[in-house]
Amino acid sequence: MPHHPESDADAAHLASLGHKGELNRNFSPLSMLGLAFAILNSWTALAASLSLALPSGGPTSVLWGLITAGVCNLCLAVSLAEFLSAYPTAGGQYHWVAVISWKRWVPVLSWITGWINVSGWIALVSSGGLLGSQLIVGVISLMNPTYESQR
């Protein structure tokens, strides 16, 4: 593996934070894009949620919803990248809150941030099950036109 001078600076920065770098950084930009695409499942979620979005607001709401969500996600990614570049830890948001908030409020704010994150994970898993079941019912309805879904 070739030696990069910036890896020495990264190791020194991690050491100043009390951590030791143990993982090799061997992802290319293309592999990172593929990993993000696989983890986010954006196109699967979009395809499954069209059955809700099209009747609710039509193609215009889908288009502007995608644009709005894309811009908001980019803003979120840039702000999180800024924190990550300043405080590179695996703790994520609750750790960043602990670093930047008032010392008196660190336990409460970190706890709230952690639970908001866990709630998001629960909602993500729930929506995955909902969208998956909608796809299954859609395929059944396509293959059997007389099928009528029940509660």
Sequence and secondary structure as in RCSB ss.txt:
>XXXX:A:sequence
MPHHPESDADAAHLASLGHKGELNRNFSPLSMLGLAFAILNSWTALAASLSLALPSGGPTSVLWGLITAGVCNLC
LAVSLAEFLSAYPTAGGQYHWVAVISWKRWVPVLSWITGWINVSGWIALVSSGGLLGSQLIVGVISLMNPTYESQ
R
>XXXX:A:secstr
    HHHHHHHHHHHHTT    S     HHHHHHHHHHHH HHHHHHHHHHHHHHHHHHHHHHHHHHHHHHHHHH
HHHHHHHHHHHS  SSTHHHHHHHHS GGGHHHHHHHHHHHHHHHHHHHHHHHHHHHHHHHHHHHHHH TT    
 
